[in-house]
């Protein structure tokens, strides 16, 4: 009996020591996950997981990368400017892309303490943990292709907590709340203007008809996107393709064109110009290029920056104190701790008026 009690006490002590070296968290999918108290090595998989790690300021913990990250345009994803110098030298553990399972063997060889994942089901994440014996923490932007800012804030906080970057993560969450309050206050009492958010990327670049219901930049300004009263065939997604007849019937006062769609516009221009020229916003010169909203999930910093730009266009008196270049530096500093805006506008025609002519379109 004494031997039993001694064995039992040793078992309790051993497990107490084990639990002392683990954090028990609930991830964004409601999964209870145990992670090391000292996370020093991190892998990220899925659309936008790397971006969330950069927001939290923990990118120096990376021990692997996704192949997909090097295949898509870096100049319009601000977080890529904040990646560590050795990023491209890290071993590839996944092709990347929505729902694409990583290479289990390569993931194990990278030896991360924790894997942060987006775009996977709870079952898939459990399967990865079962095969690798590495905790997988699910983080999220919200429903497919649509940024839920509350979900994003909680995901950043979770990444910050696990990587011991709580102060930075909370600072981002606080600033998101303050910017939202500022934007809503500036437009309070204004009659909502009818706008169209054109060419919204969704699993890649899309054409003029691609848009999104409840676009977050519109929500921050109390604006109505002409797609807001339209239903989608996939009710889990807010992405929608509008018929040109619908856009012409609605006649938005202003059009904000996502920069990711301009190559498609260029290729389709001979076929689409005649219809585009029937839009009042095109006739009156009220079409503007804006930063990418979705590009391997949502660029959260761009959501806020685009809202300030739209505010300046639509309500110049209410936003007269806002200089977009300075505001970009402020916002990118909050999210990324760097200032890539100047480099980005040198490469892309961002936040410019778009002039449509029979011979082609140009930026002013």
URRA-V105470 format. One line per field, one symbol per residue. phi: phi as a letter, one per 40 degrees, with the letter a starting at -180 (. if undefined). psi: psi as a letter, one per 30 degrees, with the letter a starting at -180 (. if undefined). burial: b if it has 9 or more other C-alpha atoms within 8 Angstrom, else e. A space follows every 50 residues. Layout:
BEGIN
phi: ???
psi: ???
burial: ???
END
This chain:
BEGIN
phi: .cccccccccccccccccccbbbbbbccbgccbbbccbcbbbbbbhcgcc dcccdcgbccccbaabcccccbdccbbdcccbccdcdcccccbacghcgc ccccccccccfccabcbbgbcdcccccccccbgbcbbcbabhcdgbcccc ccdccccccccccgbdccccccdcccccccccccccbcgccdccbbccgc cafhcbcdccaacfdcccccbfcbcccccbcbcbccbccabccdcccccc fccbbbbcdcccccdcccddcbddcdccccccccgbbbcbdccbafgccc ccdcccccccccccbdccbcccbccccccccccccbgabcddcccccbcb fbcbbbbdcibabb
psi: eeeeeeeeeeeeeeeeeeffgkkjlkafggkkkklkfjjfkkkkkljfee eeeeefggfffkgllkeefffljffgjefffgllfgeffkkkfkfllkgj kljeeeeeffhlekkkklglleeeeeeeeeffgkkkjkllfalkgkjjee eeeeeeeeeeeeghheeeeeeeeeeeeeeeeeeeeegkfkkkljlkjlhk kjhlklaefkakkhkeeeefghljkfffgkllfjffkfkkjkkeeeeeee ikekkjjkffgfeeeeefeeffeeeeffkeeeeghhkkkllkekjhakje efeeeeeeeeeeeeieefgffkjeeeeeeeeeeeefgligeeeeffflik hlkkkklefallk.
burial: eeeeeeeeeeeeeeeeeeeebbbeebbbeebebbbbbebebbbbbbbbbb bbbbbbbbbeebbbbbbbeeeeeeeebbbbebbeeebeebbbbbbbbeeb ebebebbbebebbbbbbbbbebebbbebbeebebbbbbbbbbbebbbbee bbbbbbbbbbbbbebbebbbbbbebeeebbeebbeebeeeeeebbbbbbb bbeebbbbbbbbbbbbbbbbbbbbbbbbeeebeeeebbbbebeeeebbee bbbbbbbbbbbeebbeeebeeebeeebbbbbbbebbbbbbbbbbbbbbbb bbbbbbbbbebbeebbebbeebebeebbbebbbbbbebbbbeebbeeebb bbbbbbeeeebeee
END
